Amino acid sequence: MPTSHQYLTSHDLAMIQRVLAKAGFGSSKSEPGVDREAARYLMNQFQDGMTDEAELTRALDHHLWERQNWQSTRTGPVPVRREHRP
């Protein structure tokens, strides 16, 4: 059963920063709001017991993939509702 971590150490934060850097966050090209969301997501995952760097990397990749797919469906063409008439 995963242990819940209430506080993050400097070592934990450095690991989270490495995961963010691998994903391209923290650069001048990244969006500040998305940076914060990704960092918050990783901190929550860590506090919920996911403390392995590789697992955090995979989880962030999956989270970002889901986020991108959700946004593309929201910003894509609006489906036309067709009424079924007998």
N, C-alpha and C positions, 0 to 999 in steps of 0.2 A: 504494500500500500504506500503511495507516495507521501512523503512528509511535506507538510506545508511550511514554507519559509516566510517568516514575517518580515525580516530585514535582509536587505541585499548588502553584501560586503563589497569592498573595492574590487576584489578578485571577480566576484559575480558580475559587477557592472562592466569590468573590462571585457569579460567574455561576451556579454550582451552587445557591447560596442563593436567587438570583432564580427559578430553575426550581422549587425547592421551594416558595417563597412563592406562585408562580402556581398551584401544585397544591394550595395550602391547608395546607401543612405549616408547623410552627413556631408555630401559633396555639394558644390555650389549649384549643381543641376537638379538636386532633389527638392521636392516641395516640402516646406516646413511642417505643414499640417499632416502630411503623410509620414514624415519622419517621426513626429510625436506619436502618431497612431501605432506605427511599427514598434517603437520603443516601449510603449505602454503594453502592447500585445505581448512582447517578449517578457517583460517584467511580470505580467500576470501569469504567463505560462510557467515561468521559473518559480514563482511563489506557489503555484499549484503542484509543484513537484517535478517539472521537466527541467533537469539540471545538466543534461548532456548537450554539449555545443552542437554536435551533429544533429541531434533531435530538434533542437531549437531552430537550426538552419532549415531543416525540412519543414517544420511547422510554419515558420515565417513564409517560406516559398509557397506553401499550400494556402495560407491565409491571403497572401497577396494575389494568388491566382484566382481564388474565390472572389475577392474584392473586385478584381478587374473584370471578371465575367459578370458579376452582379451589375457593375456600372455600365458595361457595354449593353446589357439587356435593357437597362433603364434609359440609356441615351440613344439606343437604336430606334428603328422605325416602330411606331406604335402599331400593334396588330389591329387589323380591321375586324371588328366583330360582325359576324354574319349571322343573321337570324335564320333559323331553320323553319321553313314554311312547308307544310304538307301539300 
